[in-house]
C-alpha cells in the first residue's frame, strides 16, 4: 500500500520549449485581433480576444500537475481538474504526454472528458505513476 503523503508534482509551460513558435503565434494573435477590431469594431475585437485566449491560452501559461495515490490534479488558469484514479479506464501514451480517458473504448466525448498529463521533463516518473495507480491496461 502506498504512503498517504507520497506524491509527484511538476509543472509545464509549452511555450518555454518553443520560444520561436510562441513569438510567431503571439504576433499572429495580435495581428488577427487588430484586424478584427479595425474591420468589425471593438465589440467583435473583444470577442476575438476571448476566442483566441481560450484557444491558444493553454500554450502560453503554466500548468501544474500533482499525482497522489488517490487522485490526479491539474491546475491552470484555463482548467482545474481533481479526479480519483478510479475515474479513468484507459491511458494513451503520446509524444508529449499521457491522456487519461474515463471511457473503456473509443468515444466521441473523449477529447472533452479526458485529462492530459504533459510530461515536461518528468516523462519516466509520470509513466511510472500512471502504470502504478492508473488504468491497468494503458493503451
Secondary structure, DSSP 8 states (H G I E B T S, - for coil): ---TT-EEEEEE-GGGT-HHHHHHHHHHHHHHHHHHHHHH-HHHHHHHHHHHHHHHHHHHS-EEEEEESSEEEEE-SS-EEEEEGGG--EEEE-SSEEEEESSSS--TTHHHH-EEEE-TT-HHHHHHHHHHHS-SS--
